[in-house]
């Protein structure tokens, strides 16, 4: 029903008590905030304008955007932050709303190509018979059988093969190694089937990574989703600045290069067995990768290009890598006509060699990235698993502004955490959305009754060695009072490790029977399942547990945050952005670091109260929240819980909630 006015009484009739949704969905309740948000979204859809919408936990933002999208949106793309939320939208929320409205719309789910079995790579892997592990020998026949029987080819439907199994990269494709129309099994391709269904559907559910991949393809003239779209809805939109920075940037990783070496060797053995030079050329790449990795150092961290090139042997290793890639591309190119695999690997090797040279010499000549050399920061990210050469735009605002302004469609950006207070300036300036309308709808939860915010007294400064130990000691009485049932969220992995060791020793010494779960002991989803099932566990997590974690009910009644989540100032990209703000006459701390920390803290705090019946204590163990002038500004962005500095208040609150009390 495109063109229906935003103040159409149909929305009120759908959301009100006894309305369409209440009659169709048991337990649905009228929330004025939800209706008001839906009206604002309908207005943006009708006017083909932009809206930045913050919806507090419990507002029901998913239905608030799905209802107007199905009524007025035309062809709609809904993009989410995670595949989990993507599946929830496609499998549960969209069908519920569609059926309740009796809306004649078709829906499709589209994931990145690595989520679908590739017939060509599966066949090649089976023929090559060189698998990474014994487990993969068991998994291969299961994947073959699944590919023959499946309609979708979505690997998520094959529960018998773990998500992290090393065989998956061998039987799926990437944009780099996909043969496209030249693939001998092009007509049976699961990815193409999913894309055709998405092009034909009225509503397509994607995730942010896939959305930005399509945005990049649009710049190359081959975008498949955006050209026909009338409405774009970006949920969990607080993630977009980081995701956009990744996709508008350039990366060359040791993982990518290792895959290239593997694919080059496999292609050479499969289609050019009579040319021994090809496997030899591919074999030279692995030592070149190791030399670069060793030159980057073993200590995880991020370093500017200049700092990296000043390390002993790094420049030589980088030059050697580029030369090895050049040689590999040339050798493969001589025999590229033998197979599409050889031709594709040759193109990948050449592209990697050119990117390595650009990273060293400058990014002003990249044709598909606007901006001059001063607008880019080049840096190295060293991790426990490898290193990455990164080139990132200092600002994605001009690039996003071009995407949004260059289309006659509605853009909806929504999340529970986009503003500082009710000020959206930090968020909108990052994405070039200065002209967008904004709206904030408070949570309907009764935080004053449901929650207590506790800031312990007497803690040492957060940058001292004693801080983590003091945090554990300060929250132990709360953990005891809560009967476990706690999340402890940390800003660094080092603090998490130290806290885990201290808690484990204390639990053993005092005979406390609270199961202790730590990030890294399993996937996030596995740990959360165990946490919910145990009922009295204490879970320690870092960055990935600060958002997208939902544990309603009695299993969680205490959330502890060790310190305000300020990003480390030695991050090269952050440092460059802060310096740019300083040069432009701004206060970098107030303009960037403070609002970023406030938004991140809201995400962590949001883990506690998830439903109208949840109750619990939020403990923030950072004296800056009360001792620093800027602490008040951050304090005011948090849910309006009752607040205290007294341990006895927090203990009493938790004891009243604990089972068997």
Order of alpha helices (4+ residues) and beta strands (2+ residues): alpha-alpha-alpha-beta-alpha-beta-alpha-alpha-beta-alpha-alpha-alpha-alpha-beta-alpha-beta-alpha-beta-alpha-alpha-beta-alpha-alpha-alpha-beta-beta-alpha-beta-alpha-beta-alpha-beta-alpha-beta-alpha-beta-alpha-beta-beta-alpha-alpha-beta-alpha-alpha-beta-alpha
